Structures are given as structure tokens and as C-alpha cells.
Amino acid sequence: MSRVLSSLRLVGRIARVRLRFVLGYAIVLTAILAGVLAPLITAYSPITADSSQFLEPPNWRHLFGTDAVGMDIFSRTIYAPRIDLAIAIAGTLISAVVGSLIGALVGYFSAGRGIRVWLSYAVMRAADVLQAFPVFVFAIALVASFGQSIQTVVLAIAFVNAPIYLRLMRAQVMSLREMRYVEASLVAGLSDFRTILRHIVPNAMGPILAQLSINIGWSILLTAGLSFIGAGVRAPTPEWGSMISMGFQNVVTGQWWPSVFPGLALAITVFGFSLIGLSIEVFADPMKRRALMRDLEAMRLRARPVATTFIAGGTP
């Protein structure tokens, strides 16, 4: 119990020094809880249409109004994180695992001579070719080639994101492979692959984790973009991009709510993931982490004289 209380106090101090970090975690946690607890929060089905209540403005019965076919926009907005977050997180995790493992091998074996060096060179040139294409156009081509489904969108996200983690991990591994503890592990008899997995990859995960959170937000945008043009999740599945697409045509006639509310939910969620990425970058970087600790210590020292005065019975 004491550890929990100390952790909560630490979170409170960090919130006072870096409010944006806590704000990011609060936004993402709210989006996740909204998707999980959607049946308890909403009063209407997200896929049931009532033609007698189409394009109703926001009111007490329908907090966000209804769309052009009579579906409740609040229910669909609350249910949408189930699809958007699941696709974005799954695709990003797959790309991070595959790209990081390949990048670790490429970075470790990119020096010296032999077939391993040539294979590393070939992998990097293949990554250059993949990144030469516009990401959104490449994702559309993948979805068109393999069919329109949630699984295809996940694979498209994983495929277009993998070169990012490959390059990031390669750069980290190339700077870490000359460290003394890596040389010591090889002298101790560990193989190259065990050295990579046990000593190099764990020490290179800081930037990967920071990029992971940022890429989840970007993947949510990619998912919404594919659905917006009709190449992603099919209607009437509640998904922010398809909801914006369905309501966009009504904006010019004054019915703004079918697209504005899911658009706001999408923007706020992506903003939350970007703030989490910034916080992970600070905690993973020793210099930035020490600067944060100094700010926390300075705040604690400023608060100490006030607390002492109160205990002594004086006035602050």
C-alpha cells in the first residue's frame, strides 16, 4: 500500500511539473475505457438506423445528433475506439517487432565482410525502396491487392511502418555494438544472436518505445484515412474515418455534427498518443530524465519551508 501511495505522489509531482504528460495518458485511457465500456455508456446501438430521426441536431435524446440514415452519432463515436485502437495498436506492434528484430540483425552485421554484410546492405536498399513510395498511396495499393478487410488494414499498417523501426533499431545497435559489455558477452562465450537479444536490444528500446506511441497515433490517422476514401473499414461498422466520410457531404448544407464530433474524437486521441510519446522519450533519455528529476527536487525543496512553518504553528 505504501508503494502505491508513493507512486501516486510521484505522479502528482510529475503532473505539476509536466502536466502535458499526465494529460496524454488521461486522454488515451479515456478513449480505451470509452471503447471497453461503450455498451454501458450508450443508450442506442451503433449500427441501428431509424429513418424517422435522420440528421437530428444534438439534443437530450441524441447528444451528438444523428446522421443521414438515423444512426446515433454519440454511440458510434464511443464504439469507434474498439475498431480504430485495435487496428492501430495491432498493426504498430507487428511492425515494431518485425522491424526491430530485422534492424538489430542488420545493424549488428553491417560491419566487416562476408555474406552477412551483403544481406544487410540488400535489406537497407529494400527499405529505401519501400520508403520511396508515399505511405498513404502504398497502403491503398496493399488494401486493393489483398482485399478490403480489417486484417488487410492491419497488415498494411504493419508493412508501411516496419522500415521506420528497422532504421531506428539499426542506428541504435550500431552505436551499442562497440560497448564494453557487448565485447564482454562475446568473450564469455555468448553467440552473436544471444548477445543481440540479451544485451543490445533491451538497451536500444527507449527510442523504439517513444516511436511506438507516436506511430499508434499516426496509424489511427491512416486507418481513418483509408476508411474515409472507402478503402478501409466498411460501413456501418463504427469507425471515425467512415463516420467523417458519411457526414462530410452534409456539412455544406449546414448539418455539421455527423462529421465534426468523430473528427474531434480522432484529433484528441491522436494528440494524446503524441503526448505519451514525448513522455516516454523523456523517461528513456538519461539526460532528460535527470532534468525532470531536478525539477521535481526543486519543487520539493520549495514546498519544504511552507510545510515546516505549518507544523511549527506559524503562518505561511
Secondary structure, DSSP 8 states (H G I E B T S, - for coil): -HHHHHHHHHHHHHHHH-HHHHHHHHHHHHHHHHHHTHHHH-SS-TT---GGGTT--S-SSSTT-B-TTS-BHHHHHHHHHHHHHHHHHHHHHHHHHHHHHHHHHHHHTSSSSSHHHHHHHHHHHHHHHHHHS-HHHHHHHHHHHH-SSHHHHHHHHHHHHHHHHHHHHHHHHHHHTTSHHHHHHHHTT--HHHHIIIIIHHHTHHHHHHHHHHHHHHHHHHHHHHHHTTSSS-TTS--HHHHHHHHHHHHTTT--HHHHHHHHHHHHHHHHHHHHHHHHHHHHSHHHHHHHHHHHHHHHHHHHHHHHHHHHT---
